[in-house]
Amino acid sequence: MMVARLRHEHEDYDAAINAMLKVGCDQLRIQRMKKKKLVIKDKLSQLEDQIIPDIIA
């Protein structure tokens, strides 16, 4: 499923960013990775909203 793949990709980016922070990688690379991670999170949120629509009771 697309949602599961995006969740896994988001977790991979998170792990990669944490590893880059530990070794003191270039801040520009880290910022780019964070942007990509955010784009994935946004896509994931959109898909989840389509699956589970907000219902105001």
C-alpha positions, 0 to 999 in steps of 0.5 A: 500500500502507498501509505505503508511505503511512505511511512517506511520512506519517512522513517528511513529519512529520519534515521538517515538525518539522525546519523548525519547529525551524529557524524557532523555532516554538512548542514546543507545536506541535512536541510535538504534531507529534512525538506524531502522528509517533510514532503513525504510527511505532507503526501502521507497526511494527504493520503491519510485524509483521503482514507479517513476523512474528518467527520465533524459530529 
